[in-house]
C-alpha cells in the first residue's frame, strides 16, 4: 500500500446548471430508506501496455472486512438501490483519496437507480469537490449485463455523464442484453470485453475472430477497447497481437483491499 498523502488537484469546474439552488429534487433522496449494512472497496489496476503504466484502478465492492462482493450485493433491493448507488460513488472517491490514488478511478453504477442524471450526480460532484478529486479522473462504467428496459434512456444517461466531464465505459461487453445495439445508440470512451471472450483466446480461433472484428469497429468509432480477466501470458500476447493494449486481470495484479495494488513488473513484456 502506498503512503497516504494529500492529493493535489486542479480546481473542479461544475456545470452552471448544477448550482444547488437550481437543482430539482427528484424525491427519492428523501424517501429511500437508509442503508443498514456496511461495505468497502478493493482496487484493481487497469494497465496500458503501450506505455507500461497504470491507466486506472477499478473500485470493486467488498464487505467491511474484505468479504466477497456477493455478500454486499445480495442485500441491495429495489427499495435501497438509489441510496446504495449514491453511497458507492461517495465512498469510492473517498477511498481512492485515502490510498493516495494518482491515476483515474473507475466506478460501476446502476442505471436503474438514476432518475435524472443531472440531479442524481450531485452527490458525486460534492464528494469530488470535498476530496479534491478531478472529474476528468472519474470513469463511470455500466455493465452490459444490467437489465435496462429503455436502452435509449441509458444512452442519454451516459451522454450526460460525458458532457459533465466524466469518462464513460461499458463493462462486460458481449455478455449481456444490449450488445451492438447499445453501441449503435451511444459510443462510450471505453468498452471492456467480457472475460468469457478473453479466456484462452490464444487457443480459440472463433474468439480471436470476434475480438478482431470488435477492434476494427472500435477503431472506426473512436472507442478504446479494454480486455479484462487476463490470467495468462498467452492471453496477454494474443490480445496485444490483435491491437489491444489496455488490460486488467490477475496476471498483472489481484485486487487489493483498501489499497492500491502494485503491478508485477515482469508482466509488462
N, C-alpha and C positions, 0 to 999 in steps of 0.2 A: 504494500500500500504506500502511495506517495505521501510525503509530508504535507500536512494541511497548511495552506497559506491563504492570504487574501487574494481573491480573484479579481484582477483589474479588468475593466471592460469599457468600451466606448459608450457614450450616452445612448440610452434606448429611446428611440422615437416611436411614439404611439400615434396611430391614426386619429385625426382630429375628431372623427365621429364617435370615438370611444371614450370621450371625456365622461366622467361618471355621471354628471348631471344630465347627460343626453341619453344614457343607456336605458332602454326599455326593459323592465323586468319581465321575465317570462313566467314567473310564479313558482316554477319548480324549485328554485333556490330555497324558498321559504317552506315548501310543503314536503319535500322528500325527507324521510327520517334520517337522523344521524347514523353514521356507521357504528356498529357495535363490535368491530373486530379491527385488529391492527395488521399492518403489512410493512414490508421494507423492500429493498432492491438489491439485486446483483447486477453488475455491469459486465458486458462482453464487448471486446473491441471489434470494430469493422476495419479491416486493413486495406490499404491501397498498395498493391504490389508494384505498380508502375513507379511509385515514389518511395517505396519501402517505409511507409509511415502509417500511423493510425488515422483513419479518416473520421471515425466517430465511435461512440460507445452506445450500445442499446441497453436501455433500462429494462430489466426483467423482474417481474413481480416475484417476491418471495414472502414467506411468513416472517414474523418478527424475529425468529431465531434461525432464519435461513431455510425454513421448510419449503417444499416444492410449491410451484405456482398453484397447482390444483387445490391445495388446502385453503388458499385465499379465494380463488375464483369460484369455488363451489358455494361460497357464501354471498356471492353477488346475485341479486334478484332484480326483477323489473322495478321494484319499489325503491331500491337503493342504488340503482345503476348510475343515475346522474351524480349523486354525491361521490360515489366511488371514482368515476371518471375524473371529476374535478380534483379529488384528493390525490389521485395518481399523478396528475400534472404538477401540482404544487410540491408534492413530496419528492418526485423525481428531480426537479430543478434544485431543491434544497439539498438533496443527497449528492448531486453532481458537484455542487459547490463545496460541500463538506469534504469530499475526497480530492479536491483540487483538480477537477477535470478541466483540461485545457482544450480538448477537441470538442466537436459537436456532440449533442446528446439526442438520441433517438427515442421517442416516447410512443408507445402504442395508444391509440384512442378508440373509443367506442362510438361509432357514428349514430347508433340508435339512442345515445344519450344526449345528442345535440339537438336543440330546438331551434335556436337562431345562432349561427356561428359567431356573429359579431357580438352577441350578448354572452354566450357561454364561454367565450375565450377570455373574458375579463379577469378571471382568477389567475389564468396563466400569465397574462400581461403584468398583473400586480406582483406575482411571485418572481417573474424575471426582473422586474424593476427593483424589488426589495433585495434580491440576492445579487444584483449586478451581472446577470447572465444575458448576453446579447441575443436578440430574437433571431438573428441570422445563424445562430449556432443551435437552433432547435429544429429537429426533424420530427414531423408527425407522420406516423405510419399506421395504415389501416389494413387489417388482414382481409385478403380476398375471400377467406372462408366465413367472414361475418355475413350473416343472412340479412341483407339490406333489400327491402322490397322496392324501394324507389332509387334506382341506380342514378337517375339524373340528379336527385337531391344530394346524393353522396358526392357526385362530381362537382356540384355547386359548393358544397362544404369545403372540399379540398381546394377549389379555385379561390375561395375566400381566404383560406389559410395562407395560400401562396401570396395573395395580394397584401396580407398583413406582414409579410417578410419571412414566413417560415418555409423550410424545405418540406416537400411532401413526398410520401412513398407509399407504394402498395406492397404489402408483405404477402408471403405465401402464394406468389403469382403462379397460376397453373394448377391450383389445388381446389378452387372454390366455385362460388356462384357466378362471379362476374366475368372473369377471363378477358378475352379480347374486346368484348362489348364495353366493359368499363374503360379500357384503354382507349377505345374509339371516342368515348364521351369526354375523357379528361386524360391529358398526358402529364403524369407526375414528374417530379425531378428524378425519382429513383423507382426502380422495380426490383424487388427481391425475389429471386427464383425460389420456388418451393424446394425443400431439401429432397423430396422424392425424385425430382428431376435431376438433382445433382448426384444422388447416391450411386456410386460405382459407374459414373458416366463414362469413365475411361474404357469400360468393358461393355458398353451398351450403345450400339450404333443408333438405335431409334432415338434415345435421349439426346445423343450428340446432334442428330439432325434437327430435332425440335429446338434445342438451345441455339444452334447455329442460325436457325430462322429467326428466333427472338432477338439475337444480337443484331441482325440486319434490320429488323423492324424498329428496334430501339434507336439504332444509329440514324435511321431516316426521320424518326420523330424527335430526336434530340433528347432522349431519355437515357440516363445512366442505368446500367444493369449490374446488379449485385447478386452474387451466389452465396447462399447461406447453408450451413450444415456441412462444411468441408471437414472431412476427418482423415483423409489420406493424401500423401504427396501425389499419387497418381491422379486423384480428382483435381487437385490444385493445378497440376501441369496441363491436364487436358483442358480445363477451363481457360487457362492462360492462352493456350493454343487457339481457342475459339474466340479470343479477344476480350475476355472478362478479366479485369484487374482488381475490382472491389470484391472482397470475400470476407466471410465470417464463419467461424466454426472452431471446434475443439482442436484442430490441427495447430491453430495459431495461439489460442488461449481459451481456457474454460472460464465461464462466468465467475467473477469474484464478488463475494457477498460484502456489500458496503465498502467496496474498494475498487480501484482501477487496476485491472489485470495487466500484467506485463506480457508482451508478445515474445514468444520464443524466437530469438534472432536467427536460429538455424532454419526457420520456416520461410524466410524471405525468398530463398532460392532453392 
